Amino acid sequence: MLSSFLNHVLLLHTKRPFFLLDYLKNTRGINVFGRYGQKSAQLKPLAVITDFQKKDDKEPKNLKPDEWTEVKSTTFKEKLDIYSKLSKARLTGLVVLTAAAGYAIAPAPMVPLALMCTVIGTTLCSASANSLNQFLEVPYDCQMSRTRDRVLVRGLIRPMDAVLFGLGTGTIGVMTLSLVNPTTAILGALNILLYAGIYTPSKRYHIANTWIGSLVGGIPPLMGWAACTGGLDMGALALAAILYSWQFPHFNALSWSYRPDYSRAGYKMMSVTDPALCRRVTLRHAVAQIPIAAVVSLLGVCHWWFFFLALPFNTYLTLLSWRFYKSSNNNTARSLFRFTLLHLPVIMLLLLISKKRSKEKPLLSGETIEDTFKN
């Protein structure tokens, strides 16, 4: 049943007729760059064969048995590295950072156990979304220089293992978040659905995928806020707005440098299909960081001087976006992208420094997380 369902989903996503069951059961050891394992034990993923050779092609005729590459057993350390890459460890780390920042900035006392469950649950949910995303995008990742080294493309892990890992981490992650409160768990499940179920397939159909992806990026701080206070308010939405708008200069600058890749794989990115819109949106959301910082202060999330501390960084982000707008090339895109990697953690740190302290008790849907564990 699982294979039939995934076959239906992937067939709709790729529009290519191949047998998903064979793809899922495929053992690792053969990648798309022509390295072969033992003949009797190895098969090539049919999803990759579709892109690189005809289905009825045989193995290379001139390849002698002694030229085959023997596939050795994977050590625990290697498996850990594989699953770390499948989870997109650096991206997951950024997601967890913003969720933890949302918790720390929220106007309620910190409950260490609740924070720990929030961090663990968010980590697992992010790992789930990224794993399912990579599974669905194997036929396209192998066509892009930026992604063709991913573990599924290289055949370092069986597709079925990736799916089971994604489903397992997602289930455990949502269950862990439910120990905090229902709101946080719902937001975690929603983010998996948005990223793997909506954002991933939409990349091949409409440039609206960038707005969907930005919405995904704005949810983690809401998860942290909800975990701390038990609900959401205007302060939480203002914090999420910072993350939402930050996504546009960050991702548009990245996608500009990889336009040939995205075009080759058939992705509908602004940088490919509408470069002028890409430049305008990038500048628009960079400028938006300035008034959003003011709104965060006006709503009482932090002290008024946060706006002035953040102003130099938001101004420089706007300047780099203006340069990208006036002269879009790999150099201006790269400069903007690199600064966004610094901009976000600095803004989060300034928010923490300027946070208004609150003596209110935490609201966790009627009971604290300690009560949950006692029961």
N, C-alpha and C positions, 0 to 999 in steps of 0.2 A: 504493500500500500504506500509506504514511504517513497519507494522508488518511482511508482506511478505518478504520485503527486509532484515530486521533484522533476520528473520528466516533462510533465505538463507545464510547470512553471518555467523551466529552462528552455523548452521548445518555444514558448511564447516570447521569451526574452531574446533568444538567439535567432529565431526563425530558421533554424537549421535542423534537418532530420537526422539525428544520430541516436543511438541507443544509450540512454543515460545509465541503465543498469550496468552495461559493460564499462562505461566510464567510471561509475562509482566503485565498481569492484576491481578496477585496474590496480595492479601492484605498482609500486614506485620503481624507479631505476632507469627510465628512458625519458629524456627530455626533448624539447623541440629543436635542439641544436645538433642532433645527430649522434648522441652518445648512447650506445646500446648495452643492455645488460644481457644476462643469459637468455638464450633463445627460448628455452622451455618454460621459463618462469616470468617473462616480462611481456607486457603488452603496451602499446602506445594509446594514450587517451584519444578516443575518436573525435572529441571536440577539437583537439589540436590537429589531428590528421586532416580534418576538414579544411584547415587553413593552409597546410603545408604540402599535402599530397593527396592523391585520390584514395578513396577508401579501399579499392581493390589492389593498391600497390603492394608489392611484396617488400621484404627487407632488402637492403642493398645487395645486389647480386655478387659484387666483388669483395664482400666482407668475409674474411676467413674466421673460423671459430677462435683461433688464438688471438684475434684482434678485438674480440668482445671485451667490454669492461665489466669485470665482476663487481656486483653490488654487494658491499659488506653490510653486516648488521649495524643498525644505528645505535650509538651509545646513548645513555640517558642525557648527557650534556648536549649532544646533537639534537635529540628530540626536544629538549627544552628550548633550544635555539630555534628550531623549526616552528614550534607552536608560538613562540614569542613573535616571530615574523608573521605568522598567520594572524595573530592578534593585532598586528601593527603596533608594537610596543610603544614607540615614541608618540604616535597619535593617541593611543590609550592613555599614556601618561599625561598628555595635555588635557584630555577630557576629565581625568580624575582631578587634576590640578584645579580646573575651573569649578568642578563640583565641590571640592573641599573649600575653595575660596568662597563659594556661595554659602556654605555652612558657616564659615568663620565670620563672614560679613553680616549675616542675618542677626536681627536684634533680639537675641535670646541667649541665655547661658549655654555654654558648651557641655554636652554630655559625651564623654570620651567613648563610651560603648556605642552610642548612636553614630558618632563620627566614624568609628572603625567599620561598622556595618555599611555605612554609606560609601566609604572608600572601596571596600571589598565588592559590594554589590555593583557599583558603577564600573569598576575594573572588569568584572565578569560580563556585564551587559555590553560594554564597549568591545571586548574580545569577541563576543558572540556576533555583534553586528559586522565587525570587520572580517570575521571568518566567512560568514555567509556572503558578504560582498565579494570576497576574493573567489569563492566557489562559482558565483554567478558570472564573474567577469573573466574567467580563464580564456575563452575564445578570443577575447579582445586584449587582455593583458599581454598575450604572447606576440602581439603586433606592435607593442609600444616599448621603446628603449627604456623608459622609466620604470616599467612594471614587468618586463619579460624575465626578470631574475627572481620573481616571487616563487614561493615554495611549491605551489600547485602547478605553475607553468613548468617548472623544472622537474616535476614528478618526484619531489622529495617526500611527499605524503599522499596517501590515497584520498581521492575526493570524498569517499564515504566517511573517512576519519575526520575530514574537515567539517563536513555537515554535522556529524554527531558531536563534534567538539563545539560547534556553534550553537546547536540546540541545547546541549548540556550546560554550557556556561550561561546561556541566556536564561534557562529555567532556574538554575541555582542563583544567578544574579538577582532576578526579580524576587525570588523567595527571600533572599537575604535583605533586600530593600524593604520587603513587607514586614520584616521584624521592626523596622523603624516606624513606618506608618504607611497606610494605603496610598496616599498621594504620591509619595516618592516611588513606590513600586509601580504605579500606573505610568508615571513619567519615564521610568526606566524601560518598561515594556513598549511604550509609545516610541521611544527613540530607536529601539531595535527595529520596529516595524517601519518607521519613517526611513531609516538609513538603508536597510537591506531590502525592504519590500517596495518602497516607493522611489527613493532617491536613486538607487542603483539602476533599476530598469529605465527610469525617466531620462537618464543621461544620453540615451540613444534616440530619444524622441523629441525633446523640446528643451530650449535653453532655460526654462523655468526650473530645471534641476538645480541650478545654483542657488535659487531662493529657497528651495526645499532643503538643500544641504546646509544653508545658513541657519534655517530654523532648527535643524538637528544640532548645530553647534551652540545655539542659544538655550537649549534645554538643560544641560548639566548644571549650570548655576542655579536653575530653578529647583533641580533635584536636591542640591545642597541646602538651599533656603527652606524648602519644604521639610527636609529631614530635621532641621533645627527648630523651626517654628510650628510645624504641623500644617501649614497652609501657604498660600501665596497672596501677595498684595501688590500694590503699585511699586513699592521698592524693589520687589523681586523682578517685576517686569522691566524696570529701568536697568537693573543689573544684566538681565538677559539681553536687553537691547544693545548694550556695549558689545557683548559677544556676537550678536547677530550681525551688526554692522561691520565689526572687525573682519568677519569672514570674507567680505567682498574684496577689499584690497589685498588680503592675504591670498585667496584662491585665484583671483583674476590675474594677479602678478605671476603666480606659479603657472597657471594654464597658458599664459602668453608665451612663456619660454618653451612650452611643449606643444605648440599648435600643430606642427607636422604629425606628432604622435597621435593627438586627439583626432585629427582629420583622417589619418590612416585607419584608426580603429572605428571610425564612424560615430564618434561622440558629438552631441550637439552642445558645444560650449560657446559662450559668448565670444571668446577670443577667436574662434574659428568662423562662426556663422554671422556674427555682427560685431566686428572689432570696434566700431564707433560707440556702440552701446556699452561694450565692455569698458571702454575708457571713461565714459560718462558715469556709469554706475560706480566704478572704483573711486572716482573723485567725490561723488555725491556722498558715499558712505564714510569716506575718510573725513570729510567736513562734518558729517553728522556726529562724529565722536565728541566734538566740542560742546554742542548744546545738550547732548545726552549726559555728559559729565556734570553740566549745570543742573539738569533735572534730578540726577542722583543726589546732589547736595540739597536741592530744594525740598525733596521728599523726606529728608531727614535720615537717609541711610548712612550718611557720613557728614563730617563737619564741612562748613563752607569752603575751607581752604583746600579741600581736595581738588576743586575745580582749577585753582591756580597752580597747584603742584602738577596736575596732569596736563595743563595747557601747553607747556613747551613740547611735550611728547606728541600730543594731538596735533599741534601746529606743524611739527616736523613730518608727521605722517601725512598731513594735508599737502605739504610742500613736495614730498616725494611722489604723491599721487598726482599733483599738478604737473610735475615733470613727465610722469608717465602719460598723462593726458595729452600734453603738448607734443611729446616725442616718444611714441611707443616703440620700444625696441628691447632686445634682451638685456641690455645694460640697465635701463631704467626699471624694467620689470624685476630684475634680480635685486637691485638696490631696495626697491619697495618691499619685496618679499622678505628679504633678510631683516629689514627693520620691523616688520610685523611680528617676527619671532621674538624680538626684544620688547616691542610695545605692549603686548598683552600681559606678560608676567609683571612688567613694571606697573601697569595700571592696576592689576590685582593687588600688588604690594602696597601701592598708595591707598587703595580702598581699605585695606586692612589697617594701615597706620592711622588713617583719618576716621575710622569707624566710630560711631557714637555708641558708647557703652550703655547697655540696658540691664535692668535688674528684674525684668519680667521672667516668669517661669516658662520653661519650654512647653509647648503645646504639641503633644504627640497623639492626636486623635483620642483623647480621653484618658490615656495612660502613658507613662514613660516607658522607655525601652527596658529599663530594669524590671518593671512590672511584667512586661511581656516575657522576659526570660524566667521570672519567678513562677509564672503560670505554666 
